[in-house]
Amino acid sequence: MPSTAPAWMEIWEAGKYKKSRYLILNRLADLVWMLQMGVLEFHVMPVRKPHLENPDLMVFDLDPPEGASFAEIRDFGLAFRPVIQSLGYQVYVKTSGKKGIHLVCPIRQQYSVDQVLEAARDIAMQMIATHPEATLDVRKEKRKGKFLIDIYRNRAFQTFSMVYGTRAWEGAPVSFPLSWEELASLDDPHHFHLGNVPAIVSSKGDAWADIYEHATGLHLPPA
């Protein structure tokens, strides 16, 4: 947050090596102020009050290889879901608003960032063991032709695109939460955009409305 932010906004000062000021977005007035400042994209950490040091979401950011269709990353996500579920998690899905999809698991706020990252790595490695077309390597030259399972959104102070958040991209796409049935039939993630999302939500409701009711423990033992 800039030093010019209104004094009434709630700020969290945190950082591993250097303290930074983060907004705790919890009021409509906060959102209106950000829009007035020209904010187009909203990226959030997988944490909430009161335990800002303990994640309540475990995030898998799935990115397709260069030139792949959305159908390919969609089908990869559909194949990944049962691997995660087999370890006891509830898995929610949303479009990233660009080319990929996010798989998100609600977890109880009792684990450290490092524990969540370790659990995410273990799950991803189980997927890679049977799907060699996937990788954890974020380096572009090392992941050519492979699906990236980006588990690093789970590192301390890392962020991912907010559910229902707009993206600064042609057509004003929205990072949109889906049911798994909706994902299975989706061919174009940019179908969801600023112009039609309010009406869709009004008609169908929020696919993530109950997400925090299904928080689980991690499958790895406490460190």
C-alpha positions in Angstrom: 0.0 0.0 0.0 1.3 3.5 -0.8 1.9 5.9 2.0 -0.9 8.0 0.7 -3.6 5.4 1.4 -6.4 6.6 3.7 -5.8 6.2 7.4 -9.0 4.2 7.8 -7.8 1.3 5.7 -6.6 -1.7 7.6 -3.0 -2.5 6.9 -0.8 -5.6 7.7 2.9 -4.9 7.9 4.8 -8.1 7.1 7.7 -9.5 5.2 10.5 -12.1 5.6 13.4 -9.8 5.1 11.8 -6.3 4.7 8.5 -5.2 6.0 5.9 -4.2 3.4 2.4 -2.7 3.9 -0.5 -4.9 2.7 -4.1 -4.0 2.5 -6.6 -6.3 4.4 -9.5 -6.0 1.9 -12.6 -6.4 4.0 -14.9 -3.5 3.3 -16.6 -2.2 0.2 -15.0 1.2 0.8 -11.5 -0.4 0.4 -12.5 -1.8 -2.9 -14.0 1.5 -4.1 -10.8 3.3 -3.2 -8.6 0.8 -5.1 -10.8 1.2 -8.2 -10.5 5.0 -7.9 -6.7 4.5 -8.0 -7.0 2.6 -11.3 -6.5 -0.9 -9.9 -7.4 -3.4 -12.6 -6.1 -6.7 -11.1 -6.4 -8.0 -7.6 -3.9 -10.6 -6.3 -4.3 -12.0 -2.9 -2.4 -14.2 -0.4 -4.1 -17.5 0.7 -4.5 -16.2 4.2 -7.3 -14.5 6.2 -7.7 -12.9 9.6 -7.1 -13.7 12.4 -4.3 -16.0 11.5 -2.4 -14.1 8.8 0.7 -16.3 9.2 -1.3 -19.5 8.6 -2.8 -20.2 5.2 -6.4 -21.3 4.9 -6.0 -22.3 1.2 -3.6 -24.5 -0.7 -3.2 -23.4 -4.3 -2.2 -25.2 -7.5 -1.7 -22.8 -10.4 -1.8 -24.9 -13.6 -0.3 -23.4 -16.7 -0.4 -25.0 -20.1 2.7 -25.4 -22.4 3.2 -22.9 -25.1 0.7 -23.4 -27.9 -1.6 -25.7 -26.0 -5.3 -25.3 -26.1 -7.4 -24.5 -23.1 -9.0 -28.0 -23.5 -5.6 -29.6 -22.8 -5.1 -27.7 -19.5 -8.7 -28.3 -18.6 -8.3 -32.1 -19.1 -5.1 -32.0 -17.1 -6.9 -30.3 -14.2 -9.7 -32.8 -14.4 -7.1 -35.6 -14.1 -5.3 -33.9 -11.2 -8.5 -33.6 -9.2 -8.8 -37.2 -8.1 -5.1 -37.3 -7.1 -5.7 -34.5 -4.7 -9.0 -35.9 -3.5 -7.5 -39.3 -2.7 -5.5 -37.5 0.1 -8.7 -36.2 1.8 -9.0 -32.7 0.3 -12.0 -30.9 -1.1 -10.9 -29.4 -4.5 -12.4 -26.2 -5.9 -11.6 -24.8 -9.4 -11.6 -21.5 -11.1 -10.2 -20.0 -14.3 -7.1 -17.8 -13.8 -8.6 -15.2 -16.1 -5.9 -15.8 -18.6 -4.7 -19.2 -20.0 -4.6 -21.5 -16.9 -6.7 -22.8 -14.1 -6.4 -22.8 -10.3 -7.2 -25.7 -8.1 -7.7 -24.6 -4.5 -8.1 -26.7 -1.4 -9.5 -25.1 1.8 -7.4 -26.1 4.9 -7.6 -25.4 8.6 -5.6 -22.4 9.7 -3.2 -24.3 12.0 -0.2 -24.9 9.6 2.8 -22.9 8.7 3.5 -21.8 5.2 6.3 -24.3 4.9 4.1 -27.2 5.9 1.5 -26.2 3.3 4.2 -25.9 0.6 5.6 -29.3 1.5 2.1 -30.9 1.3 1.5 -29.2 -2.1 4.9 -30.4 -3.4 4.1 -34.0 -2.3 0.7 -33.9 -4.1 2.3 -32.5 -7.2 5.0 -35.1 -7.2 2.4 -37.9 -7.0 0.7 -36.4 -10.1 4.0 -36.1 -12.0 4.8 -39.8 -11.2 1.9 -40.8 -13.5 1.9 -37.8 -15.8 5.4 -37.1 -17.0 4.1 -34.4 -19.2 3.9 -32.2 -16.0 6.7 -30.4 -14.2 7.4 -28.3 -11.1 10.1 -26.4 -12.9 9.1 -22.8 -13.5 12.0 -22.0 -15.8 10.6 -21.6 -19.3 13.6 -23.3 -21.0 13.1 -26.3 -18.7 9.4 -26.8 -19.1 8.9 -26.6 -22.8 6.0 -28.9 -23.9 5.1 -29.5 -20.2 2.2 -28.6 -18.0 3.5 -26.5 -15.1 2.1 -27.3 -11.6 3.0 -24.0 -9.9 2.9 -24.8 -6.2 4.9 -21.7 -5.3 1.8 -19.6 -4.8 2.0 -21.2 -1.4 5.2 -19.6 -0.4 5.2 -16.8 2.1 3.8 -13.5 0.8 3.1 -15.0 -2.7 -0.2 -14.2 -4.3 -2.6 -15.5 -6.9 -5.5 -13.9 -8.9 -8.5 -13.2 -6.7 -11.7 -15.1 -7.3 -14.0 -12.9 -9.3 -11.0 -10.6 -9.9 -10.7 -8.8 -13.2 -7.6 -9.3 -15.3 -5.8 -6.5 -17.3 -6.3 -8.4 -20.5 -8.2 -7.9 -23.7 -11.9 -8.3 -23.2 -11.6 -7.8 -19.4 -11.8 -11.5 -18.4 -12.6 -12.5 -14.9 -11.0 -15.2 -12.7 -14.2 -17.2 -12.4 -15.1 -20.0 -9.9 -16.7 -23.1 -11.5 -18.3 -26.3 -10.6 -16.4 -29.3 -11.9 -19.3 -30.1 -14.3 -19.0 -26.6 -15.8 -15.2 -26.9 -16.2 -15.6 -30.2 -18.1 -17.7 -28.5 -20.8 -15.7 -25.2 -20.9 -13.7 -24.5 -24.1 -13.0 -20.8 -23.6 -11.9 -19.4 -20.2 -12.5 -15.9 -21.5 -16.2 -16.6 -21.7 -16.4 -15.0 -18.3 -15.8 -11.3 -18.4 -16.7 -8.0 -16.8 -19.8 -7.7 -19.0 -21.5 -10.9 -18.2 -20.2 -12.2 -14.8 -22.7 -10.2 -12.6 -25.7 -11.7 -14.5 -24.2 -15.3 -14.4 -23.6 -15.1 -10.6 -27.1 -13.7 -10.1 -28.6 -16.6 -12.1 -26.4 -19.5 -10.9 -25.0 -18.4 -7.6 -21.5 -18.7 -6.3 -19.8 -22.1 -7.0 -17.4 -21.4 -4.0 -20.0 -20.2 -1.5 -19.3 -23.1 0.9 -15.5 -23.4 0.4 -14.5 -22.6 4.0 -17.0 -25.1 5.3 -14.9 -27.9 3.9 -11.5 -27.1 5.4 -9.4 -30.1 6.2 -6.1 -30.9 7.8 -2.9 -31.5 5.8 -2.1 -35.1 4.8 1.5 -34.8 6.0 2.2 -35.1 9.7 3.1 -31.9 11.6 6.8 -31.0 11.5 
